[in-house]
Amino acid sequence: MITCQQAVRRFWSFLEEELDDETRGRLEEHLAFCRTCCGELEFARELRRMLAEAPAGAVPADVQRRLDAFVAGLGGSS
Amino acid sequence: MTVSPPADAPAEPTFAELVGPALPWLYGLARRLVGADHAEDLVQECLLRAYRARRDLRDTAAVAAWLRRILVNLSHDRARRDDRRVAEVPVEDVEGWSLYRTLIAEDPLPYSDSLHLDFLESFGVEDVWAVLDRLPAIYRIPLVLVHMEGYSAREVADIQDTPLGTVLSRLARGRKHFERELWHYAEETHLLTTPAGAPS
C-alpha cells in the first residue's frame, strides 16, 4: 500500500491521466480508505481548474494604444 | 515573362492587418508568462521578430500559431537570461508543504462547509495573476504553458531544449510554489477576512 506522501505526489499525473494502470490502481487503492487524501485530490482538481479557467483579461487601453502604434511604426505594408 | 496576379485577386494583408487581431491574446499570454511589468516589452519584441521574419510566414491563416511560437520562445530566452542566478528551490523546502493540509490546520474560514473550495473561490482573476507574478520564471513559465495554455510537458521540454524530467520536476515544484504563494498572498492581503459570498 502506498503512503499518503506517495499518493499526493501522483495526484496531478492522475488528473492529467498520465499514470500507468498499475500506479493508478495503487493510488485508487489508497484513496479507497484515506479520506484526507481524497479531500486533497479534490483540492488539486479544483486548483487545476482554477489555473485552466483563469481568463487572460482585457488589455489595458494605454497598452493597446502603444502596441497599435508600435505595429504601425513597423510599417503597414507586407 | 512576368505573370501578374488576376485583377480580382485579394490584396495581401498588411503586417498590421495580420497581427492586429492577435494583440489582445498575445498580450494576455505574455502577461501570464512574464508578469505585468514585462508583458508589453515581450509583445513588442515578438512583433519586431515577427515583422523581420514575415516573409517566412507562408500561410496567413497560421499567423496565430506563428506568433505564439515566437512569443513562447522569447519568454524562455528572457527567463534564461533573468534567472541565471536563481537557484532551484531545494526539494525539501517545497515538496513537504501542503496548502490543503495547512488550510485544515489553520481553519481560516471556520464557518465554511467546504473550506478548501471557498478558499480558492476567494481569489479573483487579478489575485491569481498577482500570485503567478510571485513565482520565479523558471517555475511560472512551465506552469502557465502546461496548465493554462494546454502544452504537454514534452512540448515544453522541446521548446526549452531541456530534459523532460527537468520540466516535470519544475512543474511539480512550480505547483507547490503556487500553492504556498496562494496562502501567503491570502494572509498578506487579508483575503480571508470575509468568507467568500458573505456580506463584508
Contacts between the chains, C-beta under 8 A, distances in Angstrom:
chain1	res1	chain2	res2	distance
A	8	B	98	7.0
A	9	B	95	7.9
A	9	B	172	7.6
A	12	B	171	7.7
A	12	B	172	7.4
A	12	B	175	6.5
A	36	B	101	7.6
A	36	B	104	7.9
A	39	B	100	6.7
A	39	B	104	8.0
A	39	B	116	7.1
A	40	B	98	6.9
A	40	B	100	4.4
A	40	B	101	7.2
A	42	B	116	7.6
A	43	B	99	7.4
A	43	B	100	4.4
A	43	B	116	4.5
A	43	B	117	7.8
A	43	B	120	7.9
A	44	B	100	7.8
A	46	B	116	7.3
A	46	B	117	5.9
A	46	B	120	5.4
A	47	B	99	8.0
A	47	B	120	6.6
A	47	B	175	7.7
A	47	B	178	7.9
A	47	B	179	7.2
A	48	B	147	6.4
A	50	B	120	5.5
A	50	B	123	7.2
A	50	B	128	6.8
A	51	B	128	7.8
A	51	B	143	7.4
A	51	B	147	4.2
A	51	B	148	5.5
A	51	B	178	7.9
A	52	B	147	6.2
A	52	B	148	6.4
A	54	B	125	6.1
A	54	B	128	4.8
A	54	B	129	7.5
A	54	B	148	6.5
A	55	B	125	5.9
A	56	B	24	7.7
A	56	B	25	6.3
A	56	B	27	7.9
A	56	B	28	2.7
A	56	B	29	7.0
A	56	B	31	6.9
A	56	B	32	7.0
A	57	B	28	6.3
A	57	B	31	7.3
A	57	B	125	5.9
A	57	B	126	7.8
A	57	B	129	7.4
A	58	B	24	7.2
A	59	B	23	6.8
A	59	B	24	5.0
A	59	B	27	4.7
A	59	B	28	7.3
A	63	B	27	6.5
A	63	B	39	7.9
A	63	B	40	5.4
A	64	B	23	6.8
A	64	B	24	7.6
A	64	B	27	8.0
A	66	B	40	6.8
A	67	B	23	5.2
A	67	B	27	7.0
A	67	B	40	7.1
A	67	B	43	6.2
A	67	B	44	7.2
A	67	B	47	7.5
A	68	B	20	7.4
A	68	B	23	7.3
A	70	B	44	5.5
A	70	B	47	6.3
A	71	B	15	7.0
A	71	B	16	4.9
A	71	B	19	6.0
A	71	B	20	6.7
A	71	B	23	7.5
A	71	B	47	6.1
A	72	B	16	6.1
A	74	B	15	6.2
A	74	B	16	7.7
A	74	B	47	6.7
A	74	B	48	7.1
A	74	B	51	4.6
A	75	B	15	6.3
A	75	B	51	7.2
A	76	B	14	4.8
A	76	B	15	7.1
A	76	B	16	5.1
A	77	B	14	5.8
A	77	B	15	7.5
A	78	B	12	4.7
A	78	B	13	6.4
A	78	B	14	5.2
A	78	B	15	5.7
A	78	B	18	7.5
A	78	B	54	6.8
